[in-house]
Amino acid sequence: MATMNRNEGSVSLASSCLAEVISGIFADLLKQPHVEQDNDFFELGGDSLTAAALMLELEKIGIELPVSVLFDSPTPAGLAVVADTTGALPDHSLVVLKPGTADDPVFIAPGLGGSALEMVSFARKVVTSRQIYGLQPRDRNGKEVPFTSIEDAARFYLPLIRD
């Protein structure tokens, strides 16, 4: 497999072929006639239910990724690179729901049992120049014990928010 440097904007041949497959899955799930490799899942109308369906479809072709990977890689090309790259996935405890340039970002948390994915559509509609972050609950993938109190959640999230 001829892999090129990701930092130069190039991806492996396998990633390119996989991106085409993922584009087709996006198109089917989002009921689009065609999806380009650089089309954003959320801009095409993706939501938390469709994201879960996407991850199930990816599992069918042997790709197991946490649904939170869509925050950093919301395109078929981006998902293909993540799937083709070995190593640890980034921590998605605090995720950017909407980029911004102003100081003092906004932080929002989902309701009980919710996910940061459920807040993407809302966050993108908020008119602000501030960056909007979502607090991703633990135990979305069954590997971590969920918080049992607001104090435990605060001890976990506050250092991330301060950073």
Backbone bond lengths (Angstrom), bond angles and torsions (degrees), N, CA, C in turn:
res aa  C-N    CA-C-N  psi(-1)  N-CA   C-N-CA  omega(-1)  CA-C   N-CA-C  phi
1 M - - - 1.441 - - 1.514 108.22 -
2 A 1.303 117.59 128.81 1.463 121.87 -178.23 1.512 109.58 -90.70
3 T 1.327 116.90 99.36 1.451 121.61 -178.83 1.523 109.71 -98.25
4 M 1.323 115.96 134.70 1.454 121.70 177.44 1.517 108.78 -111.12
5 N 1.289 117.27 167.52 1.449 123.73 -177.66 1.519 111.34 -65.04
6 R 1.349 117.55 123.41 1.462 121.90 177.69 1.513 111.55 -64.94
7 N 1.324 117.88 -31.31 1.458 120.76 -177.99 1.517 112.28 -66.77
8 E 1.305 117.10 -20.38 1.465 120.65 179.08 1.519 111.10 -92.93
9 G 1.343 117.32 7.47 1.449 120.52 177.21 1.512 113.52 87.95
10 S 1.314 118.35 2.17 1.450 121.50 179.88 1.517 109.74 -100.18
11 V 1.306 115.98 153.84 1.452 121.15 177.97 1.513 107.96 -131.45
12 S 1.323 116.21 168.23 1.453 119.98 -179.14 1.519 110.66 -69.67
13 L 1.305 114.69 160.74 1.460 120.94 176.71 1.513 110.00 -60.06
14 A 1.339 116.78 -39.12 1.461 120.43 178.36 1.524 110.79 -61.80
15 S 1.339 117.66 -41.26 1.461 121.38 178.72 1.521 110.73 -62.69
16 S 1.328 116.33 -40.13 1.461 120.28 -179.90 1.524 111.56 -63.54
17 C 1.325 116.59 -44.12 1.468 120.57 178.75 1.525 110.54 -66.93
18 L 1.325 116.74 -40.80 1.454 121.46 179.13 1.523 110.59 -64.87
19 A 1.320 116.98 -36.43 1.465 120.75 178.52 1.522 110.63 -61.28
20 E 1.327 116.85 -36.63 1.470 120.04 176.80 1.529 111.30 -63.63
21 V 1.328 115.47 -42.16 1.470 120.36 178.18 1.531 109.60 -63.67
22 I 1.318 116.43 -45.31 1.468 120.36 -179.47 1.526 110.81 -65.77
23 S 1.328 117.46 -35.04 1.473 120.85 174.98 1.515 110.56 -58.14
24 G 1.329 116.22 -41.68 1.465 120.56 177.95 1.513 112.02 -65.11
25 I 1.321 117.30 -38.93 1.460 120.78 177.58 1.527 109.91 -65.80
26 F 1.335 117.24 -43.50 1.467 120.87 175.83 1.533 109.34 -55.50
27 A 1.332 116.39 -49.68 1.461 120.95 -176.88 1.527 110.91 -58.56
28 D 1.325 117.24 -45.25 1.469 120.49 179.56 1.518 111.71 -62.89
29 L 1.333 116.39 -50.17 1.463 120.13 -176.06 1.525 113.07 -68.01
30 L 1.327 115.80 -36.09 1.459 120.22 -176.70 1.525 113.02 -95.66
31 K 1.340 115.11 6.23 1.462 122.36 177.40 1.532 112.14 52.98
32 Q 1.343 113.66 50.10 1.458 122.09 178.14 1.524 108.32 -110.83
33 P 1.324 119.00 144.24 1.463 119.93 177.95 1.528 112.66 -65.29
34 H 1.337 116.24 -34.12 1.462 121.02 179.81 1.522 108.56 -156.34
35 V 1.320 116.87 142.93 1.461 122.16 176.51 1.515 108.13 -126.48
36 E 1.326 115.58 127.68 1.463 121.37 176.96 1.526 109.37 -77.68
37 Q 1.328 116.35 159.67 1.463 121.00 -178.49 1.523 113.23 -64.68
38 D 1.329 117.74 -21.69 1.460 120.18 -179.23 1.527 113.26 -104.92
39 N 1.338 117.86 12.01 1.462 121.16 177.08 1.526 110.45 -75.24
40 D 1.316 116.20 137.61 1.465 123.47 -177.50 1.532 110.24 -83.71
41 F 1.317 116.14 127.38 1.465 123.55 -179.85 1.530 111.55 -52.23
42 F 1.324 116.81 -46.59 1.463 120.95 -175.98 1.526 111.70 -72.52
43 E 1.321 117.45 -37.64 1.463 120.68 178.70 1.527 111.50 -67.56
44 L 1.328 116.36 -24.21 1.469 120.47 177.30 1.526 111.70 -83.66
45 G 1.326 117.25 -0.41 1.461 120.74 178.26 1.515 114.74 105.22
46 G 1.328 117.36 7.61 1.458 120.22 179.55 1.514 111.79 -64.98
47 D 1.328 115.66 144.04 1.457 121.62 177.57 1.524 108.56 -135.90
48 S 1.323 117.06 -171.39 1.463 119.93 -175.04 1.528 112.27 -64.43
49 L 1.317 118.20 -37.63 1.470 119.96 178.89 1.523 111.35 -68.14
50 T 1.312 116.05 -42.02 1.466 119.63 178.21 1.519 110.59 -67.67
51 A 1.328 116.82 -34.41 1.467 120.62 177.92 1.529 110.25 -63.42
52 A 1.322 116.58 -42.00 1.466 120.10 177.81 1.525 110.25 -63.66
53 A 1.328 116.64 -41.58 1.466 120.81 177.85 1.529 110.43 -63.86
54 L 1.320 116.97 -38.83 1.469 121.53 177.48 1.521 110.61 -59.86
55 M 1.322 116.52 -46.55 1.466 119.79 -179.27 1.529 111.01 -63.66
56 L 1.316 117.36 -35.54 1.474 120.28 176.45 1.526 111.09 -66.01
57 E 1.325 116.41 -40.70 1.467 120.30 177.93 1.527 110.79 -65.63
58 L 1.321 116.88 -38.85 1.462 119.99 177.86 1.527 110.89 -65.77
59 E 1.329 116.74 -37.80 1.469 119.85 177.36 1.524 111.06 -61.03
60 K 1.334 117.23 -35.15 1.464 121.50 179.39 1.523 112.31 -62.05
61 I 1.338 116.08 -25.70 1.470 118.70 178.79 1.535 110.94 -104.89
62 G 1.335 115.42 16.03 1.460 120.03 173.14 1.508 116.44 89.08
63 I 1.314 117.66 16.13 1.464 121.01 -179.76 1.519 108.50 -113.31
64 E 1.329 116.18 115.73 1.457 120.71 177.82 1.512 109.43 -111.47
65 L 1.321 115.40 111.29 1.460 122.29 179.13 1.526 108.36 -131.33
66 P 1.329 116.82 149.18 1.465 118.05 173.58 1.528 109.18 -71.29
67 V 1.300 117.08 146.37 1.459 121.06 -178.37 1.527 111.18 -60.52
68 S 1.325 117.38 -25.72 1.460 120.60 -179.39 1.527 113.12 -66.66
69 V 1.321 118.59 -14.03 1.470 120.95 178.83 1.534 110.54 -63.87
70 L 1.324 116.78 -20.05 1.467 120.62 178.80 1.524 112.61 -64.17
71 F 1.331 118.11 -21.19 1.465 119.93 178.90 1.520 111.02 -65.99
72 D 1.319 116.92 -43.44 1.461 120.84 -178.74 1.525 112.61 -89.96
73 S 1.313 116.67 -24.26 1.464 121.28 -174.97 1.529 110.17 -134.72
74 P 1.337 117.89 72.52 1.465 120.40 -175.20 1.532 115.07 -85.84
75 T 1.337 117.68 8.98 1.465 120.67 -179.01 1.523 109.92 -114.65
76 P 1.329 117.50 158.56 1.466 119.01 175.02 1.533 112.48 -56.69
77 A 1.322 116.89 -41.25 1.473 119.63 179.70 1.525 110.90 -64.16
78 G 1.312 116.77 -42.62 1.453 120.82 179.56 1.518 112.50 -64.16
79 L 1.329 116.46 -44.02 1.466 120.02 178.04 1.524 110.98 -63.98
80 A 1.314 116.95 -37.69 1.462 120.57 179.67 1.523 110.78 -63.87
81 V 1.322 117.31 -41.05 1.465 120.53 178.65 1.526 109.78 -63.98
82 V 1.330 116.85 -44.04 1.469 120.32 179.40 1.528 109.80 -61.59
83 A 1.317 116.66 -44.65 1.469 120.90 -179.07 1.523 111.58 -65.49
84 D 1.332 117.06 -31.61 1.464 122.17 -177.24 1.530 112.53 -86.12
85 T 1.325 116.31 -10.22 1.456 121.34 -176.93 1.521 109.61 -100.66
86 T 1.304 116.05 132.42 1.457 119.08 175.91 1.511 109.22 -90.17
87 G 1.310 115.95 161.94 1.461 120.79 179.05 1.505 111.04 117.83
88 A 1.314 115.04 179.47 1.450 121.56 -176.14 1.522 110.77 -73.78
89 L 1.307 115.23 141.24 1.455 121.14 174.44 1.529 108.63 -80.27
90 P 1.325 116.90 151.24 1.461 118.74 -179.95 1.527 111.69 -65.82
91 D 1.324 115.57 154.62 1.454 121.09 175.39 1.520 108.16 -70.73
92 H 1.317 116.69 130.18 1.454 121.07 -179.65 1.522 111.34 -115.65
93 S 1.328 116.85 38.53 1.453 120.62 178.53 1.524 111.30 -73.79
94 L 1.312 116.88 -31.58 1.456 123.87 178.56 1.521 105.79 -129.51
95 V 1.321 116.92 115.74 1.459 119.99 -172.62 1.535 111.30 -123.51
96 V 1.321 115.21 146.56 1.462 120.74 177.87 1.523 108.07 -79.29
97 L 1.322 115.69 117.69 1.461 120.84 177.01 1.519 111.05 -91.93
98 K 1.335 116.03 -31.04 1.461 121.29 178.41 1.524 107.97 -150.37
99 P 1.328 117.68 122.87 1.462 119.82 178.25 1.527 111.18 -66.86
100 G 1.308 116.02 155.88 1.449 120.95 177.67 1.512 110.44 -158.30
101 T 1.326 115.89 169.23 1.458 120.59 -176.81 1.521 113.46 -117.41
102 A 1.313 118.22 -18.07 1.466 121.50 -177.08 1.526 111.28 -75.29
103 D 1.322 114.62 157.71 1.463 119.87 174.53 1.523 109.25 -69.02
104 D 1.314 115.80 172.30 1.460 122.68 177.08 1.532 113.01 55.58
105 P 1.319 116.17 79.09 1.461 119.95 179.02 1.533 111.93 -67.00
106 V 1.306 115.18 167.78 1.458 122.94 178.07 1.525 107.58 -107.37
107 F 1.331 116.67 138.44 1.461 122.22 178.56 1.521 108.29 -119.98
108 I 1.334 116.14 131.60 1.463 119.53 177.51 1.527 109.33 -130.33
109 A 1.304 114.59 150.97 1.458 120.86 -179.08 1.524 109.04 -121.84
110 P 1.317 116.80 143.91 1.461 119.48 178.18 1.524 110.46 -74.51
111 G 1.308 115.28 166.68 1.460 120.27 175.40 1.520 110.55 -70.45
112 L 1.298 115.81 173.33 1.453 122.21 -179.70 1.531 110.48 -54.70
113 G 1.311 115.96 126.28 1.456 120.82 179.92 1.512 113.81 79.67
114 G 1.331 117.14 2.36 1.453 121.13 -177.83 1.519 112.38 -89.36
115 S 1.316 114.71 -176.94 1.453 122.90 -178.01 1.514 109.30 -137.16
116 A 1.319 116.12 154.58 1.464 120.26 175.97 1.529 110.97 -60.71
117 L 1.322 117.48 -27.81 1.468 120.50 178.34 1.522 111.92 -58.98
118 E 1.305 116.40 -32.49 1.462 120.33 -179.15 1.517 112.44 -69.19
119 M 1.332 117.15 -14.51 1.453 121.62 -176.59 1.527 113.54 -99.98
120 V 1.328 117.99 -6.40 1.464 120.93 -175.65 1.522 111.42 -60.28
121 S 1.319 117.42 -49.67 1.459 120.94 -177.92 1.526 110.80 -59.47
122 F 1.316 116.51 -45.59 1.466 121.01 178.26 1.525 110.69 -60.55
123 A 1.323 116.38 -50.20 1.466 121.03 -176.02 1.521 111.73 -60.39
124 R 1.302 117.51 -38.33 1.468 120.31 -178.54 1.522 112.55 -71.16
125 K 1.337 117.04 -16.94 1.469 120.82 178.58 1.524 112.55 -91.29
126 V 1.318 117.46 -14.33 1.459 121.12 -179.94 1.527 108.66 -70.85
127 V 1.314 115.35 127.88 1.462 120.41 179.71 1.526 107.88 -87.74
128 T 1.313 115.45 104.48 1.460 122.08 179.03 1.515 109.07 -162.21
129 S 1.314 115.35 154.08 1.469 119.67 174.31 1.524 110.30 -95.07
130 R 1.325 116.85 1.54 1.462 121.60 178.16 1.524 110.21 -82.92
131 Q 1.304 116.02 147.07 1.462 121.20 174.47 1.524 107.79 -73.81
132 I 1.317 116.99 138.25 1.460 121.05 179.57 1.518 108.72 -112.26
133 Y 1.328 115.21 124.70 1.457 122.58 178.27 1.522 109.77 -108.64
134 G 1.315 115.36 147.91 1.455 121.42 173.06 1.516 109.54 -114.14
135 L 1.323 115.97 142.28 1.457 121.36 176.06 1.524 107.36 -89.65
136 Q 1.317 116.19 114.06 1.460 121.62 -179.03 1.529 108.78 -84.36
137 P 1.320 118.11 118.83 1.466 119.86 179.79 1.524 112.06 -63.22
138 R 1.310 114.68 150.32 1.462 119.44 174.75 1.516 109.03 -74.84
139 D 1.316 115.21 167.23 1.458 124.44 178.11 1.518 112.61 67.60
140 R 1.334 117.42 27.49 1.468 119.62 174.57 1.517 110.35 -77.11
141 N 1.334 116.87 -17.61 1.463 119.76 -179.73 1.525 112.01 -119.18
142 G 1.329 117.13 8.62 1.452 120.77 176.95 1.515 114.69 77.30
143 K 1.320 118.68 7.80 1.461 121.41 -176.62 1.518 113.09 -101.67
144 E 1.312 118.40 -15.36 1.454 120.99 -179.30 1.524 109.53 -124.08
145 V 1.300 115.23 148.66 1.459 120.75 178.47 1.522 108.26 -75.39
146 P 1.342 118.50 129.44 1.467 119.96 179.54 1.529 110.81 -67.81
147 F 1.320 115.92 159.80 1.455 120.66 177.74 1.522 109.00 -67.41
148 T 1.311 115.39 144.37 1.467 119.58 179.05 1.515 112.10 -106.75
149 S 1.345 116.65 -6.08 1.467 119.43 177.68 1.522 109.37 -150.05
150 I 1.316 115.38 159.56 1.457 120.73 177.46 1.532 110.27 -65.87
151 E 1.331 116.20 -31.25 1.461 120.18 178.35 1.531 111.21 -65.28
152 D 1.339 116.49 -40.96 1.471 120.30 177.08 1.525 110.76 -63.48
153 A 1.319 116.14 -42.67 1.468 120.15 178.97 1.531 109.97 -63.43
154 A 1.329 116.59 -42.81 1.466 120.44 -179.77 1.525 110.83 -62.51
155 R 1.335 117.53 -42.60 1.467 120.46 178.86 1.530 110.83 -61.71
156 F 1.305 117.18 -32.70 1.465 121.28 -179.77 1.537 111.49 -77.96
157 Y 1.347 117.66 -47.96 1.452 121.05 -172.50 1.527 114.80 -81.64
158 L 1.329 118.08 -33.30 1.463 119.36 -175.79 1.524 114.48 -55.98
159 P 1.334 120.21 -43.91 1.475 118.08 176.60 1.529 112.49 -62.22
160 L 1.328 117.86 -34.80 1.464 120.93 177.85 1.524 110.43 -67.23
161 I 1.310 115.90 -41.93 1.476 120.58 179.22 1.529 110.35 -65.45
162 R 1.314 116.95 -41.73 1.463 120.01 -179.73 1.529 111.51 -64.27
163 D 1.328 116.57 -37.08 1.479 120.45 178.80 1.509 110.10 -64.84
